[in-house]
Structure formats: structure tokens, C-alpha cells
Amino acid sequence: MAITQPATDPSAAGRLTCKVRDYYTLTKPEVNLLILMTTSAGYYLGSHGPLGVTTLISTLVLCPTNN
């Protein structure tokens, strides 16, 4: 059996670019942005009185768990 090896090894810059691209794909920033936008809109529509910016930010940053 013959062992096949790639014709060229990717350079360090190529590997870094690939890793950054993979990380970007895994984090799905477009979907996360849409979630933040709809959460902000729902918070605004559900707020009574003046909009509390500090509570909005804590709502967006903190993620409570259902334990």
C-alpha cells in the first residue's frame, strides 16, 4: 500500500485563517445578533415607564438557568 501525503502543507497563516473562519462559523454571530435584537425589542415593548438601560444590558449579558 502506498501512503499518500498532501502535496503541500498549509502554512501557519493558512492554518490560523482556517481556525478563525471555523470559530466564526461556530459562534454564528448573525444569529446571535438577531437574538439580541429581538430580546431588546421585547424588553422595550414590555417595559413600563422609562427604559432602564442598565437592566436591559444585564438582561442581554446575563443568562439565567432553569435549575
C-alpha positions in Angstrom: 0.0 0.0 0.0 1.2 3.4 -0.8 1.0 6.2 1.8 -0.4 9.4 0.3 0.6 12.7 1.8 -0.7 16.1 0.9 1.2 17.9 -1.9 1.7 21.0 0.2 1.5 21.6 3.9 -0.6 24.6 4.9 1.4 27.5 6.3 0.9 28.8 9.8 -1.0 31.8 8.4 -3.3 29.5 6.4 -4.0 27.4 9.5 -4.7 30.5 11.6 -7.1 31.8 8.9 -8.8 28.4 8.8 -9.2 28.3 12.6 -10.6 31.9 12.7 -13.0 31.0 9.9 -14.1 27.9 11.8 -14.5 29.8 15.1 -16.6 32.4 13.3 -18.8 29.7 11.8 -19.3 28.0 15.1 -20.3 31.2 17.0 -22.9 32.2 14.4 -22.7 36.0 15.1 -25.5 36.8 12.7 -27.9 34.5 14.6 -26.7 35.9 18.0 -27.2 39.5 16.8 -30.8 38.7 15.8 -31.5 37.1 19.2 -30.1 40.2 20.9 -32.2 42.5 18.7 -35.5 40.6 19.4 -34.7 40.4 23.1 -34.1 44.2 23.2 -37.3 44.8 21.2 -39.3 42.6 23.6 -37.8 44.3 26.6 -38.7 47.7 25.2 -42.3 46.7 24.4 -42.7 45.1 27.8 -41.2 47.9 29.8 -43.5 50.1 31.9 -42.3 53.7 32.1 -38.8 54.8 31.2 -36.5 52.3 29.6 -33.9 51.1 32.1 -30.6 50.8 30.2 -28.7 49.1 33.0 -31.4 46.4 33.4 -31.6 45.9 29.6 -27.8 45.4 29.5 -27.9 42.9 32.4 -30.8 41.1 30.6 -28.7 40.8 27.5 -25.4 39.8 29.2 -26.6 37.5 32.0 -28.2 34.3 31.0 -30.3 32.7 33.8 -30.5 29.0 34.0 -33.6 27.0 34.9 -32.4 24.8 37.8 
